[in-house]
Amino acid sequence: MANRFQSKWVMLLVGIVIGGLATWGFISLWSTIPHSVTPYIIEGYSNGANDDCTAIGVSKSKELGPGEGYVIAGATWREFDGPWHQGGTIPSLAQPNIGQKVRLGVVYVKPTQQALGGPVVAWIEVLSE
């Protein structure tokens, strides 16, 4: 009778250990899988682009007051509800064009030991108005 009682406790303890290891393994695996995020949507007017159209300034009003600068190099883009493109220059934002209405999908990236964090433009749309 005592052996049967001890074996139940041993089996329970083994089950708890196995469950804990499985949970730890799942959490470890889950933390290495990339997770999607919802971008912060920014709409405004282009203050102009740099020479190679890899960065633009975006102002809240068409009067082109002070705005924020964003790196758009590598972002997916489209113009006027057209098809999406990966990389390349956005024709309607090339210099000297300013005042073009835009919508950006921005995600904020945490800094790591290898790279700086900050806002990253995931996609940009040039709007008809």
GROMACS elastic network, one bead per residue, 0.5 to 0.9 nm:
[ bonds ]
;  ai    aj funct       b0    kb
    1     4     6  0.52369   500
    1     5     6  0.63750   500
    1     6     6  0.87800   500
    2     5     6  0.50805   500
    2     6     6  0.61533   500
    2     7     6  0.85816   500
    3     6     6  0.50800   500
    3     7     6  0.60425   500
    3     8     6  0.86453   500
    4     7     6  0.51692   500
    4     8     6  0.63607   500
    4     9     6  0.89008   500
    5     8     6  0.53358   500
    5     9     6  0.66344   500
    5    10     6  0.88728   500
    6     9     6  0.51973   500
    6    10     6  0.62007   500
    6    11     6  0.86261   500
    7    11     6  0.60183   500
    7    12     6  0.84604   500
    8    11     6  0.50952   500
    8    12     6  0.60903   500
    8    13     6  0.85699   500
    9    13     6  0.60686   500
    9    14     6  0.85152   500
   10    13     6  0.50586   500
   10    14     6  0.60849   500
   10    15     6  0.85064   500
   11    14     6  0.50501   500
   11    15     6  0.60564   500
   11    16     6  0.86252   500
   12    15     6  0.50398   500
   12    16     6  0.62364   500
   12    17     6  0.86977   500
   13    16     6  0.51175   500
   13    17     6  0.62497   500
   13    18     6  0.86490   500
   14    17     6  0.51237   500
   14    18     6  0.61291   500
   14    19     6  0.85151   500
   15    18     6  0.51441   500
   15    19     6  0.60133   500
   15    20     6  0.84949   500
   16    19     6  0.50754   500
   16    20     6  0.60497   500
   16    21     6  0.85806   500
   17    20     6  0.51036   500
   17    21     6  0.61641   500
   17    22     6  0.85846   500
   18    21     6  0.51477   500
   18    22     6  0.61103   500
   18    23     6  0.85879   500
   19    22     6  0.51136   500
   19    23     6  0.61427   500
   19    24     6  0.85891   500
   20    23     6  0.51114   500
   20    24     6  0.61119   500
   20    25     6  0.85469   500
   21    24     6  0.50537   500
   21    25     6  0.60618   500
   21    26     6  0.85752   500
   22    25     6  0.50723   500
   22    26     6  0.61478   500
   22    27     6  0.86354   500
   23    26     6  0.51168   500
   23    27     6  0.61705   500
   23    28     6  0.85387   500
   24    27     6  0.51965   500
   24    28     6  0.60950   500
   24    29     6  0.85993   500
   25    28     6  0.50839   500
   25    29     6  0.61220   500
   25    30     6  0.84969   500
   26    29     6  0.51259   500
   26    30     6  0.59609   500
   26    31     6  0.86029   500
   27    31     6  0.61890   500
   27    32     6  0.89204   500
   28    31     6  0.53773   500
   28    32     6  0.68701   500
   29    32     6  0.54492   500
   29    33     6  0.68222   500
   30    33     6  0.54163   500
   30    34     6  0.84851   500
   31    34     6  0.78047   500
   31    35     6  0.88830   500
   37   107     6  0.74398   500
   38   105     6  0.85792   500
   38   106     6  0.87023   500
   38   107     6  0.73602   500
   39   104     6  0.86849   500
   39   105     6  0.51180   500
   39   106     6  0.50408   500
   39   108     6  0.81696   500
   39   121     6  0.87094   500
   39   122     6  0.77617   500
   40   104     6  0.80097   500
   40   105     6  0.56921   500
   40   106     6  0.50540   500
   40   107     6  0.61112   500
   40   108     6  0.83894   500
   41   103     6  0.68293   500
   41   104     6  0.57077   500
   41   106     6  0.63029   500
   41   107     6  0.89198   500
   42    58     6  0.87168   500
   42    60     6  0.89345   500
   42   102     6  0.81208   500
   42   103     6  0.55757   500
   42   104     6  0.51044   500
   42   105     6  0.65791   500
   42   106     6  0.73041   500
   43    58     6  0.80101   500
   43    59     6  0.84701   500
   43    60     6  0.71214   500
   43   101     6  0.73760   500
   43   102     6  0.56850   500
   43   104     6  0.64048   500
   44    58     6  0.57354   500
   44    59     6  0.53474   500
   44    61     6  0.64368   500
   44    62     6  0.76932   500
   44    67     6  0.89330   500
   44    99     6  0.87763   500
   44   100     6  0.83155   500
   44   101     6  0.56891   500
   44   102     6  0.55957   500
   44   103     6  0.66639   500
   44   104     6  0.87405   500
   45    48     6  0.88293   500
   45    57     6  0.81353   500
   45    58     6  0.53259   500
   45    59     6  0.51403   500
   45    60     6  0.62744   500
   45    61     6  0.64094   500
   45    62     6  0.58219   500
   45    63     6  0.86775   500
   45    64     6  0.70435   500
   45    67     6  0.89017   500
   45    98     6  0.76171   500
   45    99     6  0.50694   500
   45   100     6  0.52839   500
   45   102     6  0.58178   500
   45   103     6  0.86174   500
   46    49     6  0.75741   500
   46    56     6  0.65871   500
   46    57     6  0.56643   500
   46    59     6  0.63836   500
   46    62     6  0.84515   500
   46    64     6  0.77119   500
   46    67     6  0.88095   500
   46    93     6  0.76004   500
   46    97     6  0.81646   500
   46    98     6  0.54070   500
   46    99     6  0.50337   500
   46   100     6  0.52245   500
   46   101     6  0.63644   500
   46   102     6  0.67251   500
   47    56     6  0.67601   500
   47    58     6  0.55483   500
   47    59     6  0.63847   500
   47    62     6  0.89925   500
   47    64     6  0.60032   500
   47    65     6  0.82748   500
   47    66     6  0.84808   500
   47    67     6  0.74557   500
   47    69     6  0.88491   500
   47    97     6  0.84201   500
   47    98     6  0.52804   500
   47    99     6  0.61989   500
   47   100     6  0.81571   500
   48    53     6  0.87627   500
   48    55     6  0.86445   500
   48    56     6  0.57111   500
   48    57     6  0.59994   500
   48    58     6  0.80242   500
   48    93     6  0.69573   500
   48    94     6  0.77439   500
   48    95     6  0.65670   500
   48    96     6  0.68298   500
   48    97     6  0.61600   500
   48    99     6  0.75399   500
   48   100     6  0.85573   500
   49    52     6  0.77085   500
   49    53     6  0.52135   500
   49    54     6  0.72477   500
   49    55     6  0.56608   500
   49    57     6  0.66799   500
   49    93     6  0.64918   500
   49    94     6  0.63977   500
   49    95     6  0.61719   500
   49    96     6  0.79112   500
   49    97     6  0.79710   500
   49    98     6  0.80010   500
   50    53     6  0.51608   500
   50    54     6  0.65616   500
   50    55     6  0.57514   500
   50    56     6  0.64461   500
   50    57     6  0.88708   500
   50    94     6  0.82457   500
   50    95     6  0.75187   500
   51    54     6  0.78898   500
   51    55     6  0.87353   500
   51    94     6  0.78923   500
   51    95     6  0.70370   500
   52    55     6  0.80071   500
   52    89     6  0.76962   500
   52    94     6  0.79250   500
   52    95     6  0.88290   500
   53    56     6  0.71171   500
   53    72     6  0.78500   500
   53    73     6  0.76709   500
   53    88     6  0.88320   500
   53    89     6  0.61381   500
   53    90     6  0.73161   500
   53    91     6  0.89744   500
   53    93     6  0.71409   500
   53    94     6  0.59848   500
   53    95     6  0.77859   500
   54    70     6  0.86573   500
   54    71     6  0.59098   500
   54    72     6  0.52032   500
   54    74     6  0.80931   500
   54    88     6  0.89333   500
   54    89     6  0.76930   500
   55    69     6  0.69806   500
   55    70     6  0.54849   500
   55    72     6  0.51277   500
   55    73     6  0.66899   500
   56    68     6  0.83929   500
   56    69     6  0.56484   500
   56    70     6  0.55131   500
   56    71     6  0.65886   500
   56    72     6  0.71055   500
   56    93     6  0.82880   500
   57    66     6  0.86384   500
   57    67     6  0.59897   500
   57    68     6  0.54476   500
   57    70     6  0.61914   500
   57    71     6  0.88600   500
   58    61     6  0.88977   500
   58    64     6  0.81598   500
   58    66     6  0.82100   500
   58    67     6  0.50757   500
   58    68     6  0.54038   500
   58    69     6  0.62652   500
   58    70     6  0.76160   500
   58    99     6  0.89905   500
   58   101     6  0.88927   500
   58   102     6  0.79635   500
   59    62     6  0.72246   500
   59    63     6  0.82286   500
   59    64     6  0.55882   500
   59    65     6  0.60601   500
   59    66     6  0.60547   500
   59    68     6  0.66742   500
   59    69     6  0.89796   500
   59    99     6  0.86989   500
   60    63     6  0.86136   500
   60    64     6  0.75676   500
   60    65     6  0.76584   500
   60    66     6  0.83229   500
   60    67     6  0.68904   500
   61    64     6  0.58550   500
   61    65     6  0.68072   500
   61    67     6  0.89929   500
   61    99     6  0.88313   500
   62    65     6  0.78697   500
   62    99     6  0.59355   500
   62   100     6  0.83624   500
   62   101     6  0.81603   500
   63    99     6  0.79175   500
   64    67     6  0.75707   500
   64    98     6  0.83769   500
   64    99     6  0.69286   500
   70   119     6  0.77084   500
   70   120     6  0.76570   500
   70   121     6  0.70666   500
   71    74     6  0.86884   500
   71    75     6  0.86274   500
   71   119     6  0.86019   500
   71   120     6  0.71285   500
   71   121     6  0.67108   500
   72    75     6  0.54221   500
   72    76     6  0.85741   500
   72    77     6  0.89982   500
   72   120     6  0.79260   500
   72   121     6  0.57919   500
   72   122     6  0.79958   500
   72   123     6  0.78927   500
   72   124     6  0.76198   500
   73    76     6  0.88402   500
   73    87     6  0.69640   500
   73    88     6  0.80237   500
   73    89     6  0.85773   500
   73   121     6  0.83486   500
   74    86     6  0.70118   500
   74    87     6  0.50061   500
   74    88     6  0.77354   500
   74   121     6  0.85048   500
   74   122     6  0.81160   500
   74   123     6  0.87350   500
   75    85     6  0.87095   500
   75    86     6  0.66926   500
   75    87     6  0.62246   500
   75   120     6  0.86836   500
   75   121     6  0.60881   500
   75   122     6  0.51328   500
   75   124     6  0.67942   500
   76    84     6  0.66623   500
   76    85     6  0.56276   500
   76    87     6  0.62410   500
   76   121     6  0.86776   500
   76   122     6  0.64980   500
   76   124     6  0.64096   500
   76   125     6  0.86130   500
   77    83     6  0.84244   500
   77    84     6  0.55113   500
   77    85     6  0.52755   500
   77    86     6  0.65398   500
   77    87     6  0.75523   500
   77    88     6  0.89832   500
   77    90     6  0.74553   500
   77   122     6  0.88025   500
   77   123     6  0.55131   500
   77   125     6  0.56138   500
   77   126     6  0.79044   500
   78    81     6  0.66639   500
   78    82     6  0.58593   500
   78    83     6  0.59008   500
   78    85     6  0.60762   500
   78    86     6  0.89429   500
   78    90     6  0.77962   500
   78   123     6  0.84534   500
   78   124     6  0.67408   500
   78   125     6  0.50704   500
   78   126     6  0.63392   500
   78   127     6  0.88205   500
   79    82     6  0.54849   500
   79    83     6  0.75848   500
   79    84     6  0.80126   500
   79    90     6  0.77111   500
   79    91     6  0.85253   500
   79    92     6  0.76152   500
   79   124     6  0.86557   500
   79   125     6  0.58145   500
   79   127     6  0.65256   500
   79   128     6  0.81223   500
   80    83     6  0.88543   500
   80   125     6  0.74494   500
   80   126     6  0.57727   500
   80   127     6  0.51142   500
   80   128     6  0.53189   500
   80   129     6  0.88957   500
   81    84     6  0.85545   500
   81   125     6  0.78967   500
   81   126     6  0.80445   500
   81   127     6  0.73376   500
   81   128     6  0.81152   500
   84   125     6  0.88618   500
   85    88     6  0.78235   500
   87    90     6  0.86210   500
   89    92     6  0.88850   500
   89    93     6  0.80940   500
   89    94     6  0.74111   500
   90    93     6  0.55928   500
   90    94     6  0.65649   500
   90   126     6  0.86207   500
   91    94     6  0.53986   500
   91    95     6  0.89346   500
   92    95     6  0.84678   500
   92    97     6  0.68796   500
   92   100     6  0.76793   500
   92   126     6  0.76550   500
   93    96     6  0.79715   500
   93    97     6  0.57402   500
   93    98     6  0.72666   500
   93   100     6  0.72314   500
   93   126     6  0.81863   500
   94    97     6  0.59733   500
   94    98     6  0.87271   500
   95    98     6  0.75742   500
   97   100     6  0.72351   500
  100   126     6  0.71178   500
  100   127     6  0.75180   500
  100   128     6  0.83381   500
  100   129     6  0.80718   500
  101   125     6  0.86408   500
  101   126     6  0.61071   500
  101   127     6  0.53634   500
  101   128     6  0.70981   500
  101   129     6  0.59780   500
  102   124     6  0.69815   500
  102   125     6  0.56058   500
  102   127     6  0.54780   500
  102   128     6  0.87681   500
  102   129     6  0.85852   500
  103   123     6  0.84182   500
  103   124     6  0.57422   500
  103   125     6  0.51167   500
  103   126     6  0.65572   500
  103   127     6  0.71328   500
  104   121     6  0.65412   500
  104   122     6  0.75943   500
  104   123     6  0.58492   500
  104   125     6  0.63779   500
  104   126     6  0.88314   500
  105   120     6  0.84318   500
  105   121     6  0.57887   500
  105   122     6  0.55299   500
  105   123     6  0.51894   500
  105   124     6  0.63188   500
  105   125     6  0.86741   500
  106   119     6  0.61614   500
  106   120     6  0.54808   500
  106   122     6  0.57895   500
  106   123     6  0.74135   500
  106   124     6  0.88450   500
  107   118     6  0.81679   500
  107   119     6  0.56892   500
  107   120     6  0.53589   500
  107   121     6  0.65062   500
  107   122     6  0.68732   500
  108   117     6  0.72515   500
  108   118     6  0.52382   500
  108   120     6  0.60952   500
  108   121     6  0.87974   500
  109   116     6  0.83287   500
  109   118     6  0.51699   500
  109   119     6  0.62750   500
  109   120     6  0.69647   500
  110   116     6  0.75947   500
  110   118     6  0.65988   500
  111   114     6  0.79470   500
  111   115     6  0.59230   500
  111   118     6  0.72196   500
  112   115     6  0.53061   500
  112   116     6  0.64127   500
  112   117     6  0.70904   500
  113   116     6  0.78813   500
  117   120     6  0.85147   500
  121   124     6  0.71691   500
  126   129     6  0.87355   500
